[in-house]
């Protein structure tokens, strides 16, 4: 009897310790879940390059996606925009926006611009019925590119091969923006109006 009486407190103590450890684990895990949920809810819901893809397409008869852009459309040629073709625009679209930018700029250009891309071409309030953009053709209203001009500026990479993203957006409205708006103003005005997007990527490197 006395031997059993000595062992019972030890078992009870271990049970209490185990229960205490389990309680602490539950509290820690619960706190982790709570803060992870807060972080997820605080994350941005929409990014310009992560829109829900639609059937809309943009292509070019001058180059296929991830292929070289002919020199004619660069600083080494006529420096005019390449021809583009658009299809399957959402029926509810009221206008289109076209942004061409280069994310492969070197660090010294990033520092000079205070940006992560060089904007070559901004065009907005393009009629939603547009299906072809001819080479060198003015379309919609031009925004201000990274060269400071409301115009098309062709590829002119200072170092090796760069990628050029031609991004097409369908909007449910016309934008109340003057000519020469910069990219930040354009993207701000586009918020909550985007119905879909499409893009084509061209490559270019200058001859040595």
N, C-alpha and C positions, 0 to 999 in steps of 0.2 A: 504493500500500500504506500509506504513512504517513498519507495523508488519511483512509482508512477507519479506521485505528487511532485517530485522534483522535476520530472520531464515536462509536465504540462505547461509551466510558465515559459519554458524555452520554446515550445511549439507556438504558444500564444504570441510570444514576442516576435518570432519569425513571421507569423501571419500578419501582425500589425505592420512590420517593416515592408512586407510585400504589398500590402494594401496601400501604404504610403507611397511607394515607388510607382505603383499603377496610377494613383491619383495625380502625381506629378507629371507622368507621361501624358495622361489625358489632357491636362492643362496646357502643357507645351505644344502638343499636336493641335489642340483647338486654337491656340493663339496663332500658330503658324498658318493654319487654314484661313483664319480671319484676315490676317494681314495680306496673304496672297490674293484673297478675293478683293480686298481694297485696291491692291495694285492693279489687278486685272480690270476692275471697273474704271480706274483712273486712266487707263491706256487709251490713246486715240482710236476712234472707231473706224475712221476712213482715212486712208492715205491716197494721194493722187495716183500712185503707181500700183495700188492694190484694189482697184475697183472690181466689182463683179464683171467678169467678161461677158460680152454679148456677141451676137452674130456679126456685128459690124466689122468691116475689114478695110484696111488701107494697104495698097500695093503700089508699085511703080513699074512701068514698062522699061525703065532705064536700068534697074538693078533689082535683084532678088534680096530678100531679107538675109542679113549676115553676109552679104557680098559687097564688093567694092563699088563705091559711087564713082561714076565716070568723072574725069578731071574737068569736063566742061562745066560742071555744077559746083566747082570749088574755086579757091583763090588762084589756082594754077590755070584756070580756063576762063570762061565767060562770067563766072560767079553769079549764075542765075539759078533759081530754084528748079529742081528736077520735076518732071511730070509725075502726077500722083493720080490714083484711081480709088474711088470710095464706093463701097457697096453695103447693103443691108443696114442702113441707118434706121434707128428706132422710129416708129411711126409718130410718136409723140414729140420728137425733136423739133425745136424751133430754130436752133442755130448750131453751128459746129465751131470748135476751137482747134487750132493746130499749133503745136509747140514742137520745135526742133531744138534739141540741146545735146551737148557733149559732156558726159560725166568723167572723161579720161584726162582732163586738163592737169598739167603738172602743179606741184604745190605752190610755186611762185605765182602762178596765175590765180590759183584759189585765194592766196593771200591778197593779191592786188584787187580782185573782184569782191572779196568777202563772201564768196559763194562756192558751192561744190560743183557747179556746172557752168559751162559757157552757153548762153542762150543765143542761138543763131537765127531763129525765126519765130515770131509770135504773131498769130493771126486769129482774130475773133469776130463774132457776128458774121461768120460765113453762112450763106443760106443753106438750110438743112437739105435742100434739093440738089446740092452740088454733088456731082458724081465724078467729075474729072477736073483736075487742076493742070493746066498746060504749063510747060516750062516757061519761066519768066513771067507768068501771069499774076497780076495783083489780085488778091482775094480778100474779101471782108475788110476789116480794119487792122492795120499793122500796129503791134506793140513795139516797145523799145527793146532792142536786143543788147547783148553785153558789149557790143561795140559802140553803143549809145545812139544807134540809128533805128528809125522805124522802117525797117527794110529787111530783106533776106541777106544774110552774110554766109557765104559758103564755107565748107570745111577748109581749115588751114592749119593742121596740127603741127606744133613746133617740135614734136618728138615722137617718132614712130607712128604706129597705126592707132587711130582712135575710132570709137564707135559713135554713131550719130543716130539718135532716137527721134523718129518722126511720130509724135503722139497725137492721136485724133480723139477728141471728146465730143459727145453728143449732149446738148443741153436742152432743158425744157423751157428756155427763155432766151431773149436777146439780152446782152449785157449792157448796163448803163455805164460804159467806160469811154473816155475820150481816146482819140488816136494817141499812140505813144505811151500807153500804160506799160509799166514794167511787169515782170513775171509774178512778183509777189502780189501786186494788185489784181492781176488777172486771176490767179489761183484763188484769192480771197473772194472775188466776185463769183467764181464758179461753184463755191461751196453750196451744197444742198440743191444744186440744179443739174447734176450729172446723171445722165441716163445710161451711159456706157462708154467704153473706150476701145481703141485698137491702136496698134503701132507696127511700124516697120523699122528695122535697124539697118543702117548702111555703114560701111567701113571705108576709111580712107587713110592713106599714108603718102607723104610727098616723095617724089623721086629724089634720090641722092645725087 
